Structures are given as structure tokens and as C-alpha cells.
């Protein structure tokens, strides 16, 4: 809602998503604790997000313009009020989470995941630096240029390699290590960068479903009852993997599916 409503770009919208998660978690725990006042404050915090999105679309909330109309002044004041309610709700949610001993485990988990991502990024950057220093990127480019079938053969081989790597590597490693090596040669071969990026993103989505390291499979394993075996979950993921591959083939055959909307936005 923050992105579609024009309130925040993706990075800032992620922070709003975290605040929303705090509000929802606090609402759930406060409800279990039968605390009506806290529940109403948390609900007001959630409602303030919707109010801010509506105000953003109804009024010009810029304060740096030469003249601000009376209606826009009212909109700015209402937005400030909604923001205060939002932050009060988030603070209340944090207090509830801390009291229920859920805040520190969440912070610890978030810190571990963030540290893991940055360590992978640092390692991938070092690997790419050494790889390029020894001429590895030229070797990759020569291999892709010499593939049978021209640029389409190179694209198919790249998609197959990324799909197979998705069985054993997390999508983060593939994005940081593999994509920077194969994407520039493919773009030089004449593929549209936007279309290529979306095609690779769709391919990486299959890594969530492919055993043995598919994240979605682990989530299902945690939610499924003990009577369902892990092998059954793997077998159940096969149709969804096939659908994902069919979607990749459809986007590859009809590039406009991936490039139409960005082209309209660019205008």
C-alpha cells in the first residue's frame, strides 16, 4: 500500500512494513492479554497508515512550495496528526513485544539475517574482483558468445545454470555472484535489460520451491502436521515448479509481458 499509494519508495516501504509487523504482532499479543486500551491504540496506528495514504492522494503535502492553500494546510496538519498516532502505535507495539519477550528474539534474528546478507555481498564482491582480475569475465563472455544457437542459446544455457544452482544455493548468492558475471555479456548480445532482469527474477523464484534448500519448502515443513512427510512436500512442489517454468517460457516468448508496463511508466 505504501508503494502503490505513492507514500514511499521500496526501501522506505520496507521500513513501513516492519512497523506494520510490529503493530500486528503487538495487536495479537495485546489481544491475548485482554488489554483494551492498548488494542485500540494499536488499531489506531494501523488505521493511521491508511489515513496517510488517502491524505497523500487527496492533498498536496509538500511544504517547500511558494504558496500552500488552506485545503493543503489542513491536509498537512491531518497527516502530521496521523503520523503521531502511527509512531505512538509503533511504540506501543514495541513495548508489548518487549514485555512478552518477543522483541529481542526478533531483533536478533533480523540482525543475523542482515549480517548474513552483507557477508555474502562482501564475499561476492571479493570473488568478482579476483575473478575479473584474472580475466574470468572475458572467459564467461567468450563462452556465451560461442554457444550454439547464438544469443538465444546463451540465454537458455544461462537460465539452465541458474535453475540448477537454485537447487543448492540461496537466491542471494546467485544474485550477487552469478548475475553480475552473465548479465553484461547477455546485454551486449542484444537482450533488453528490463526483460532480462525479470526473466532472471522469475528463474530465481524457482529456487524457493526446488529441494533440498527451497525456503518455501522449509516454511511448509514447519506449518504442516507431523503426519506429512518431507518427501510428500517435495513431490507437491513439482506442479508449481512446472507452472513457474511455463511462465518463464511465456515471458521469453512474449517480451511485452515484462516490458510493457515499465515502458508506459517511462513515458
C-alpha positions in Angstrom: 0.0 0.0 0.0 2.8 2.4 0.8 4.4 1.8 -2.7 1.1 1.8 -4.7 -0.2 4.8 -2.8 2.9 6.8 -3.6 3.8 7.3 0.0 7.3 5.7 0.0 9.7 4.0 -2.5 10.6 0.3 -2.0 13.4 0.7 0.7 11.3 3.1 2.9 8.2 1.0 2.2 10.1 -2.0 3.7 10.6 0.1 6.9 6.8 0.8 6.9 6.3 -2.9 6.5 8.4 -3.6 9.6 6.3 -1.1 11.5 3.2 -2.7 10.3 4.5 -6.1 11.5 5.2 -4.6 14.9 1.7 -3.2 15.1 0.1 -6.6 14.1 2.3 -8.6 16.4 1.5 -6.2 19.3 -2.2 -6.3 18.5 -2.1 -10.1 18.6 -0.3 -10.2 21.9 -2.2 -7.4 23.5 -5.5 -9.1 22.5 -4.3 -12.3 24.1 -3.6 -10.2 27.2 -7.0 -8.6 27.2 -5.8 -5.0 27.2 -8.4 -2.9 25.5 -6.7 0.4 25.6 -3.5 -0.9 24.1 -5.6 -2.8 21.5 -7.4 0.4 20.5 -4.1 2.4 20.2 -2.5 -0.3 18.0 -5.6 -0.4 15.8 -5.4 3.4 15.5 -1.8 3.0 14.5 -2.8 0.7 11.7 -5.6 2.9 10.6 -3.3 5.9 10.5 -1.3 4.2 7.7 -4.4 4.1 5.6 -5.3 7.6 6.5 -1.8 8.8 5.4 -2.2 7.0 2.1 -5.6 8.7 1.5 -4.3 12.1 2.5 -1.3 11.7 0.2 -3.7 11.2 -2.7 -6.2 13.9 -1.7 -3.8 16.8 -0.9 -0.5 18.3 -1.9 1.6 17.7 1.2 4.7 19.5 0.0 5.9 22.2 2.4 8.6 23.7 0.3 6.4 25.3 -2.3 5.9 29.0 -2.6 2.2 29.1 -1.6 0.2 26.5 0.3 -3.5 26.6 0.0 -5.9 26.3 3.0 -7.0 22.9 2.0 -3.4 21.6 1.7 -2.6 23.2 5.1 -5.4 21.1 6.6 -4.1 18.0 4.8 -0.6 18.6 6.2 -1.9 19.0 9.7 -4.0 15.9 9.4 -1.0 14.0 8.0 1.1 15.1 11.0 -1.6 14.0 13.4 -1.8 10.6 11.7 1.9 10.3 11.8 2.0 11.0 15.5 -0.7 8.3 16.0 1.3 5.9 13.8 4.5 6.4 15.8 2.6 6.1 19.1 1.1 2.8 17.9 4.5 1.5 16.9 6.0 2.5 20.3 3.1 0.7 22.0 3.7 -2.4 19.9 7.4 -2.4 20.8 6.5 -2.1 24.5 4.1 -5.0 24.2 6.6 -7.1 22.3 9.3 -6.4 24.9 7.0 -7.2 27.8 6.0 -10.5 26.1 9.7 -11.3 25.5 9.3 -11.3 21.7 11.2 -8.2 20.8 14.8 -9.3 21.5 14.5 -12.6 19.6 13.0 -10.8 16.6 15.9 -8.2 16.7 18.4 -11.0 17.0 17.0 -12.9 14.0 16.8 -9.7 11.9 20.5 -8.9 12.8 21.6 -12.4 11.9 19.9 -12.3 8.5 21.1 -8.8 7.7 24.7 -9.8 8.7 24.4 -12.9 6.5 23.3 -10.8 3.5 26.1 -8.3 4.0 28.7 -11.0 4.4 27.6 -12.7 1.2 27.7 -9.3 -0.5 31.3 -8.7 0.7 32.3 -12.2 -0.3 30.7 -11.9 -3.7 32.4 -8.6 -4.3 35.8 -10.0 -3.4 35.1 -13.1 -5.6 34.1 -10.9 -8.5 37.1 -8.7 -8.1 39.5 -11.6 -8.2 37.6 -13.3 -10.9 37.7 -10.2 -13.1 41.3 -9.6 -12.2 42.2 -13.0 -13.8 40.1 -12.3 -16.8 37.2 -14.6 -15.8 34.6 -12.2 -17.1 36.2 -12.3 -20.6 36.1 -16.1 -20.4 32.4 -16.1 -19.5 31.7 -13.6 -22.3 33.6 -15.8 -24.8 31.7 -18.9 -23.7 28.3 -17.2 -24.0 29.2 -15.8 -27.4 30.4 -19.2 -28.7 27.3 -21.1 -27.6 25.4 -22.9 -30.3 22.2 -21.1 -31.2 23.6 -17.6 -30.9 22.3 -15.3 -28.2 19.3 -17.5 -27.6 21.5 -20.4 -26.9 23.5 -18.4 -24.5 20.3 -17.2 -22.8 18.9 -20.8 -22.5 22.2 -22.1 -21.1 22.3 -19.2 -18.5 18.7 -20.0 -17.4 19.5 -23.7 -17.1 22.6 -23.0 -15.0 20.7 -20.5 -12.7 17.9 -23.1 -12.3 20.2 -25.9 -11.3 22.1 -23.6 -8.9 18.8 -22.8 -7.3 18.7 -26.4 -6.0 21.8 -25.8 -3.9 22.3 -22.1 -3.4 20.1 -19.4 -1.9 18.9 -16.8 -4.4 21.0 -14.1 -2.7 24.2 -15.9 -3.6 23.1 -16.3 -7.2 22.2 -12.6 -7.5 25.5 -11.4 -6.0 27.8 -13.9 -7.7 26.3 -15.3 -10.9 24.2 -12.5 -12.2 27.0 -9.9 -12.4 29.0 -12.3 -14.5 26.4 -13.4 -17.0 24.1 -10.3 -17.3 26.6 -7.9 -19.0 27.5 -10.4 -21.9 23.8 -11.1 -22.5 23.0 -7.4 -22.6 25.9 -6.9 -25.1 24.4 -9.7 -27.2 21.3 -7.5 -27.6 18.8 -8.5 -24.9 16.6 -5.9 -23.3 18.0 -5.3 -19.7 14.5 -5.0 -18.2 13.2 -8.1 -19.8 16.4 -10.0 -18.9 16.2 -8.9 -15.3 12.5 -10.0 -15.0 13.3 -13.3 -16.7 16.2 -13.9 -14.2 13.9 -12.9 -11.3 11.3 -15.5 -12.4 14.0 -18.1 -12.6 15.3 -17.3 -9.2 11.8 -17.7 -7.8 12.0 -21.4 -8.6 14.8 -21.6 -6.0 12.2 -21.2 -3.3 10.5 -24.4 -4.4 13.3 -26.6 -5.5 14.6 -29.2 -3.0 16.7 -29.7 -0.9 17.2 -26.0 0.0 13.9 -24.4 -1.1 12.9 -21.8 1.5 9.2 -22.3 0.8 9.6 -26.0 1.4 11.0 -25.3 4.8 8.1 -23.0 5.6 5.7 -25.7 4.6 7.5 -28.2 6.6 7.2 -26.0 9.7 3.4 -25.5 9.1 2.5 -29.0 8.0 1.5 -31.6 10.6 3.9 -34.3 11.5 1.9 -36.9 9.5 3.0 -35.3 6.3 6.5 -36.4 5.2 9.1 -34.1 3.8 9.2 -36.2 0.6 5.5 -35.5 0.1 6.1 -31.8 0.3 8.8 -32.0 -2.3 6.5 -34.0 -4.6 3.7 -31.5 -4.0 6.0 -28.7 -5.2 6.6 -30.2 -8.6 3.4 -28.8 -10.3 4.2 -25.3 -9.0 7.8 -25.6 -10.4 6.3 -26.6 -13.7 4.0 -23.6 -13.7 6.9 -21.3 -12.9 8.9 -22.8 -15.8 5.9 -22.3 -18.1 5.7 -18.7 -17.0 9.4 -18.2 -17.8 8.8 -19.6 -21.2 5.8 -17.4 -21.8 7.7 -14.2 -20.8 10.6 -15.3 -23.0 8.3 -15.8 -26.0 6.3 -12.6 -25.4 8.8 -10.0 -24.1 6.0 -7.4 -23.9 4.6 -9.1 -20.8 7.7 -7.8 -19.0 8.5 -4.6 -20.8 5.1 -3.1 -21.5 4.4 -1.6 -18.0 8.0 -0.1 -17.5 7.7 1.4 -21.0 4.4 3.1 -20.0 5.9 4.3 -16.7 9.0 5.7 -18.5 6.7 7.9 -20.7 
